[in-house]
Amino acid sequence: MEPDTTLGDSSLIPVPEPLTIKVIPCTETQGPPEAYRNQSNPRGALLVANYSSFDSPDSKPRLGSEADAEHITELFRQIGYENTKTIVDATKQDTGKALLQFRDEKIHAEVDSLVVVFMSHGAEEYMCTTDGEIIYDQEVIEYFNDVNCPALKGKPKYFIFQHCRGKKEHIVIANKVIDSKVIRKSSVPQKRSRRELSDVYVCYSTLPGFVSYRYDVRGSPYIDRICRVFMEEAHRKEIDALMKRVEKAMPEAQPTEIRRLGFKSDFYFNPCSPRENALSVTCSDAMETEENIYETTSSPRGHVLIINNLGGCQQDVQKLHDIFTRLGYNVLPPRENLTKEEMEEVFCTFSQTPQYDSAVFIFYGKGFEDCIMSNDGKITTFQELVQTFNDVNCPSLSRRPKLFFINTVFTDDIQQDEVEAAHTECATRHS
């Protein structure tokens, strides 16, 4: 195995300048239909694996890799990713356990994307763990395919592999230090079978067959360039444009490689604003200390349905639209002057719409006690309204908060026998 190479001559690949991560936040998020959705808070889960020391005396430590790990972790933290797993100098067995644990984290069902970074000595298709065993790049990717991690199905998954992929030198460098060690390739069989794999974007620090360079103190040119480009450009450019900038910023002596595996759309990282990051920390702290707090972190937070059967309320409706939009909700076009049959159709359509972490229903109209009146004078009880969105009729909102705002003007047009009949009908319908 050819491990990554420590540079002793910076004439062709300059030593990176000191790096301070400061990500420019986006002012407007990009998403569907042209791009993958990446608007959740946090944006996604982050795993960073760094192997810097090895049991075998033949494998020299990867000095400077700690700087890479620190920089890449801080970069994605500022973009809005939650660092849910860090692997440092782990054995093959412990690496597998950590990947399984990370794959099964609940966060994957709640966020919009995934970032995985592996840094080690390596060869074309695999990396070395601290005990001298190997793990294949494809093996890491397969942990998160559509079968093994269905929570990430349809979501963009971004992988970075920083390791040598062969013995060839891009350039001739004086005083270079190259570790040499033969890996027992038979110790781990290579995985050739590929299951359902989609929405995967893979970045390699070097081309197949070539070494990957690294400095003892400042880390690798590749991780350095990713950090610099992303913190300055990720707020406005999608992933292909970002990686082209990384490639352009790399020294000519070290070309890189990108693979797109079923990656069908543009992908924007949409770096969080400081306020959104602060909100994420506040919400995270609250969820850690309070067991009975609903999680409302999806983007959008949920749908808002407004029915206005009352004249002169258009300004109120517009204010509600603006308020819930600022709160992060998707406000559907208001419906007006509906009959009971039309209301039931709207309720049914809304309940069958794919939902997020919460839902809001707002009604303006005539009413009496726990009844609301449609424009054709027919009655809908509040119980009937709520039943439309229970766990059976609307399973996508099961165990999620549903808010009802009923603003009714008293009317004496409703007779008591009509109220009783409405309650009876509701009880019969939902029994």
Sequence and secondary structure as in RCSB ss.txt:
>XXXX:A:sequence
MEPDTTLGDSSLIPVPEPLTIKVIPCTETQGPPEAYRNQSNPRGALLVANYSSFDSPDSKPRLGSEADAEHITEL
FRQIGYENTKTIVDATKQDTGKALLQFRDEKIHAEVDSLVVVFMSHGAEEYMCTTDGEIIYDQEVIEYFNDVNCP
ALKGKPKYFIFQHCRGKKEHIVIANKVIDSKVIRKSSVPQKRSRRELSDVYVCYSTLPGFVSYRYDVRGSPYIDR
ICRVFMEEAHRKEIDALMKRVEKAMPEAQPTEIRRLGFKSDFYFNPCSPRENALSVTCSDAMETEENIYETTSSP
RGHVLIINNLGGCQQDVQKLHDIFTRLGYNVLPPRENLTKEEMEEVFCTFSQTPQYDSAVFIFYGKGFEDCIMSN
DGKITTFQELVQTFNDVNCPSLSRRPKLFFINTVFTDDIQQDEVEAAHTECATRHS
>XXXX:A:secstr
    EE S  SSS             SS   TTTB    SSS EEEEEEE    SSTTS   TTHHHHHHHHHHH
HHHHTEEEEEEEES  HHHHHHHHHHHHT THHHHSSEEEEEEESSB SSEEE TTS EEEHHHHHHTTSTTT G
GGTTS EEEEEES  SSB SS  TT B       GGGS       S  SEEEEESS TTB  EEBTTTB HHHHH
HHHHHHHHTTT  HHHHHHHHHHHS TT   EEEEES  SB       HHHHHHHHHHHHHHHH TT     SSS
 EEEEEEE STT HHHHHHHHHHHHHTT EE   EES  HHHHHHHHHHHHHS   SEEEEEEEEEEETTEEE T
TS EEEHHHHHHTTSTTT GGGTTS EEEEEEEEE S   HHHHHHHHHHHHHHT 
